[in-house]
Amino acid sequence: MLLGLLFVLAMTRVYQINTVPTWYNGYTTSAFFLTVLLSGPLFAALLLRAGESRL
């Protein structure tokens, strides 16, 4: 899990480059981590529900 968070942090650093002013702010980092916090549990719940279904 720690490696996953470090990967997301590294991706935010890639997106925060000086040539794109709209990405060079703190909102980029918060948007990435909020996406992880919101979509991670939803995707896990979807996979758990799909795993319980019998064909």
N, C-alpha and C positions, 0 to 999 in steps of 0.2 A: 504494500500500500504506500509505503514511503517513496518507493521508486516511481510509482504513478504520480504522486504529488510533485516530485522533483521534475518529472517529464512535463507536466502541465506548466510548472514554473519556467522551465526552459523554453517551452513554446511561447509563453507570454513574452519572454525576452527577445525571441526572434521577431515577434510581431511589433515590438516597440523599437522601431528604427526611426532615425531622424528624417528620412526622406518622405515618410507618410505622417504628416502632422496629426491627423485625426486618430491615429493609432498610438501616438506617443504620449500617453497619459495613463493615469491610474485606473481609469475605467476599463481598459483592456484587460488588465490583470484580474480585476474583480469580475468582469464578464466571463472570463475563462473559468474561474473557480466557482462561480455561481452555476455555470452550465454543468460542471462536474457534479456539484452538490445536488442539483435538481434532476439531471438526466440519469445519473448513476443508479440511484435507488429505483427509479421507474424502469430502467432497462433490466435491472436485477429481478424485479417483481414480474416483469414480462417473461423472462427466461424461466423463472420458477413456476409460473403458471403454465407455460408451454411444456415444461418437463413433466408436470403432473398429468397432463392429458393423455389418454390412451386412444390409440388408433385402432 
